[in-house]
Amino acid sequence: MKKLLPLFLALSLCLAACGGRVPSQAKTASIAQKFFKKYGKKYKESTFAANPVSSVEVKDVQELQKDIATSFLLVKLADGSEVPVVMTLIRKPPLGWRTSGWEMARQ
């Protein structure tokens, strides 16, 4: 029994290190909505300026490597249309998750 305790402890620490390394879907949606709101204000001729973002639906969040994640989003605009977007997020330790880049996905 005493020999199994260190093994169990080491295994539980390894499993704990793997979990929670991507942002939650709610956090990803919040980051994307704020980003596209600012993007619409900055670029007046873009799709996001003509029709403001009403909501963001997160379909998938995957880890590319430690502190870098990619997510597939459906950005819902005020006119009822949806824009599929792939967004890359990067975690900077004191600040949290930030947008590193994005592109419109193929439909």
PLY file of the C-alpha trace (Angstrom):
ply
format ascii 1.0
element vertex 107
property float x
property float y
property float z
element edge 106
property int vertex1
property int vertex2
end_header
0.00 0.00 0.00
2.81 2.40 0.84
4.43 1.77 -2.54
1.21 2.62 -4.40
0.73 5.99 -2.71
3.66 7.79 -4.47
2.63 6.26 -7.79
-0.96 7.40 -7.33
0.20 10.89 -6.29
2.49 11.22 -9.32
-0.26 10.01 -11.66
-2.81 12.45 -10.25
-0.38 15.37 -10.63
0.28 14.41 -14.27
-3.44 14.29 -15.03
-4.08 17.58 -13.27
-1.39 19.29 -15.35
-3.17 18.32 -18.59
-6.61 19.65 -17.69
-7.84 23.22 -17.99
-5.30 24.48 -20.47
-7.83 25.97 -22.89
-10.25 28.82 -22.23
-13.85 27.95 -21.45
-16.51 28.43 -24.12
-18.01 31.35 -22.18
-14.61 33.08 -21.93
-13.94 32.49 -25.63
-17.33 33.96 -26.58
-16.71 37.00 -24.39
-13.26 37.61 -25.90
-14.61 37.26 -29.46
-17.60 39.55 -28.89
-15.43 42.31 -27.41
-12.85 41.89 -30.19
-15.35 42.16 -33.05
-17.08 45.13 -31.41
-13.73 46.99 -31.36
-12.92 45.72 -34.87
-16.19 47.16 -36.20
-15.40 50.56 -34.70
-11.88 50.58 -36.13
-12.72 49.36 -39.65
-15.87 51.22 -40.71
-16.25 49.44 -44.07
-16.11 45.89 -42.67
-18.98 43.45 -42.24
-18.78 43.88 -38.47
-19.22 47.66 -38.67
-22.27 47.58 -40.96
-24.01 44.94 -38.83
-22.95 44.89 -35.17
-22.34 41.57 -33.43
-25.38 40.41 -31.47
-23.91 37.18 -30.07
-21.16 34.60 -30.53
-21.66 30.84 -30.49
-18.56 28.76 -29.77
-18.57 25.45 -31.63
-15.12 24.10 -30.70
-12.03 25.05 -28.69
-8.81 23.06 -29.15
-5.33 23.39 -27.75
-2.58 23.81 -30.36
0.21 23.85 -27.79
0.65 25.09 -24.27
-0.87 28.58 -23.89
-2.13 28.66 -27.50
-5.64 27.58 -28.49
-7.79 27.79 -31.58
-11.57 28.06 -31.65
-14.30 27.77 -34.26
-17.03 30.39 -33.76
-20.29 31.46 -35.35
-20.53 35.23 -35.05
-24.19 36.25 -35.24
-24.81 39.72 -36.64
-27.70 42.13 -36.01
-29.21 41.50 -39.45
-29.61 37.76 -38.67
-26.69 36.45 -40.69
-23.93 34.25 -39.28
-20.22 34.51 -40.06
-18.04 31.43 -39.38
-14.72 32.46 -37.85
-11.56 30.62 -36.76
-9.82 32.52 -33.96
-6.44 31.87 -32.37
-6.08 32.72 -28.69
-2.89 33.08 -26.68
-2.57 33.10 -22.89
-0.29 35.70 -21.39
0.06 34.84 -17.68
-0.74 38.09 -15.91
-3.38 39.16 -18.45
-5.18 35.92 -19.33
-6.41 34.89 -22.79
-6.10 37.35 -25.71
-6.79 37.19 -29.43
-3.73 36.46 -31.51
-5.40 36.31 -34.91
-8.56 35.36 -36.77
-9.87 34.55 -40.22
-13.23 33.81 -41.80
-13.78 30.09 -42.21
-15.05 28.47 -45.37
-18.75 27.80 -45.45
0 1
1 2
2 3
3 4
4 5
5 6
6 7
7 8
8 9
9 10
10 11
11 12
12 13
13 14
14 15
15 16
16 17
17 18
18 19
19 20
20 21
21 22
22 23
23 24
24 25
25 26
26 27
27 28
28 29
29 30
30 31
31 32
32 33
33 34
34 35
35 36
36 37
37 38
38 39
39 40
40 41
41 42
42 43
43 44
44 45
45 46
46 47
47 48
48 49
49 50
50 51
51 52
52 53
53 54
54 55
55 56
56 57
57 58
58 59
59 60
60 61
61 62
62 63
63 64
64 65
65 66
66 67
67 68
68 69
69 70
70 71
71 72
72 73
73 74
74 75
75 76
76 77
77 78
78 79
79 80
80 81
81 82
82 83
83 84
84 85
85 86
86 87
87 88
88 89
89 90
90 91
91 92
92 93
93 94
94 95
95 96
96 97
97 98
98 99
99 100
100 101
101 102
102 103
103 104
104 105
105 106
